[in-house]
Amino acid sequence: MADEKTPTKTGGNNGSAVEQMTFLFFGFIILAAVVVALLNYIENLGLGTIGSIWEKILDYFLERIWPIWKLVAVFVSTLALVGIVHNARKLREINIEENKIYNPSSTTSMSDNNKTTELKNKKWEKVMKYANSDNASDWRLAIIEADVILEELLHSAGYVGESIGEMLKSVDKNEFLTIDDAWEAHKVRNAIAHSGADFQLSERETRRVIALFEKVFKEFQVI
């Protein structure tokens, strides 16, 4: 029985839609006829031809209404731009807070001479362990591991892309102050990945690149 009633209901809706469209069509025709009759009446009163009446209306619009409209448009556009920037910053803050909740860093605190210091994220501790090693291969691992943290950071911040490079390209510099540092550090990681053991990496260069990663992670409160 339910299956039999469904077509009837659908047909009723279609019929109602046709009736509405027909009503609107004839309504527009009647409105157009009224407007034409009104313009002809004004023309017969000697107030001018239809063309001159439209010219007067257009002139009035351009002289009186258009300047005000431009000011209103500029004001509304400015408010919209401010709103976009504000919402983008709030969204980044929300992403950072969500990252703290769903991807919490393994941190604890301890007292040292009445000063509180925070233990680093375990992944960052691993990076620093490699960076402080005397082995050149560990230096390369330090940069590669730091780049992995960067990728996780970009994903958690809401950036989209199949690679770190694609995500960095979509970054707004006003929302990512250390974007240049991230790019420079990531390029070194790519050079290591492409060259492998043949890539010549000094201890000084390792510390410089790790410092670039550190600036990025501190901006987003990852470490």
N, C-alpha and C positions, 0 to 999 in steps of 0.2 A: 504493500500500500504506500509505503514511504517513497518507493522508487517511482510510483505513478504520479505522485504529487509534485515531484521535482521539476519536470518539464513545464508544468502549468505555471509554477512560480517564476521560472526563468522567463517564460513567454510574457508573463505579466510585467516583469521588469523591463524587458525589451520594448513592450508596448508603451510603458510609461516614459521610457527614454525617447521614443519616437515622438510621442505627444509633446514632450518638453522641447525637443528640437524644432518641431513644427510651430509651437507657440513662440519660441524665440525668433524664428525666421520671419513669421508674419509681424511680430513685434518690431523687428528692425525695419521692415518695409513700411509699417505705419509711422514709425519715428522719422524715417527718411522723408516720407510724404509730408509730415508736419513741418519738418525743417525747411523743405523746398517751398511749401506754401507760405511759411512765415517770411522767408527771404523774398519771395515774389511780392508779398504784401508790403514789405518795407520798401521794395523797389518802386511799387506803384504809388507809394506815398511821396515819392520824389526825394528820398534820402540817399539815393545813389543806386548804381547797378550792383548786382550780386558780386561781380568781380571787385568793385571798389570797396564794398563792405568787407570782403575778406581781406583786402589790402589794409583797411583800417584796423581790423582785428589783429592782423599780423604785426603791423607797426606798433600797436599798443603793447602787444606781447613782448616785442623786442626792446621797446623803450622802457617799459615799466616793470614787467614781470621777469624777463630774462636776467637782468643784472642781479636781482634779489635771488633768483634761482641759482645763479652761479655761486653766490656767497654761501647759500645754504648747502650746495653740493660740496664745496670746499670744506665747510665745517663738518659735515657728516663724514666725508672721506677721512679727515684728520682723526675724528673720533674712532672710526673703524680701524685705522692704522694703529692707533694707540691700543685699541682693544686687542688686535692681533698680536702685537708685541707682548702685551701683558699676559694674554692667555698662553702664548708660547713659553714664557718664563715659568708660569704656574705649572704648565704641563711638564716641563723639565724637572721642576721641584717634586711633582707628584711621582714621576718616574724614578727619581733618586730615592724618595721615601719608600716606594714599592720595592726597589732593589734592596734596601736595608731590611725590609720585612721578609721578602721571599728569597733573597740571596744574601743572607747576613754574613758579614766578615767575621772570622773567628778571632775576636779581639778580647783581651782582658786588660786590666789596669793594675799597676803596682806603684808603690810609693818609694821614692828615692830622694832622700834629703828634703822631705816635705814637698816634693814636686811630683805631680802625677804624669806618668807617661803611658802611652798605649802600645801594647804589643802589635806588631804588624800582622796584616792578613797573611795566613799561612802560605798562600801562593807567592805573595810578595817576599816573604821570608826565604822561600826557595830561590827566588830570583836573586836576592842579595847574597845568598850562600854561594851560588854559581859565580856571581860577579866578583866576590871577594876571594875566589879560588886562585891558585897559582897556575892553573891549567888553562891554556888558550881555548880548548874545546868547551870548557865550562863557561867561558865568557860568551861564546856563541849561544849556548843554551840559555844563558841569562836573558839575552835579548829576545830570543824566540819565545821564552816563557812569558816575558813581559808583554810581548805582542799578543799572546793569547788572552791575557788579562784585558788588554785594550779592546779586543774583539768582544769579549763578554760585556765590557762597559758600554760599548756602542749599542749592542743589542738591548741591554737593559734600559738604555736611555731612549729607546724607541726608534733608532735609526734603522733604515731598511736597506738591504743590499746583500748580494751573494758573497762579497768580499769586504775586507776592511777598507780597501781603496774606494769602493762604490759607496760605502757608508760615509766615509770622510768627505766625499764629493758633495753629499747632500747636507752637510753641516752648515748652519748659519753661524758666521764668525762672531756675531753679537751674543750668541748663546754658548759658544765654545771658545773661550779666550785662549786656550792653549792648542788650538787646532794646528798651527804651524809646527809646534813641537811634536805633536802626534804624527804629522806627515813625515817630518825628518827622521824620527825614530823608526817609523814603519818602513821607510825606504831602506834603512840600514838592514832591517830584518829581512827584506826581500833580497837584498844583495847577498846576505848570508845563505838564504834558502837556495838561491840560484847557483852560487859558487861553492857552497859546502865547505869542506876543509881547506879549499884553495883560497878562501877569503882571508886576507891578512887583517887581523884584528888585534890592536894593542890594548894593553890594560887601561891606558888613558882614554882611548876612544870608547872602550866599554863603559867606563864610568860616566863619560859625557852622554852617551846614548841612554843609559839607565836613568841619569838625572832628568832627561827629557821626558821619559815615561813617568817618572815620579811627579813632575810638575802637573802632568795631565791627571794622574790618579788623585792628587791632592785637590785639584779643582773640583772633582766630582766626589770627593770624600770617600774614595775607595780605600785609601790607606791613611 
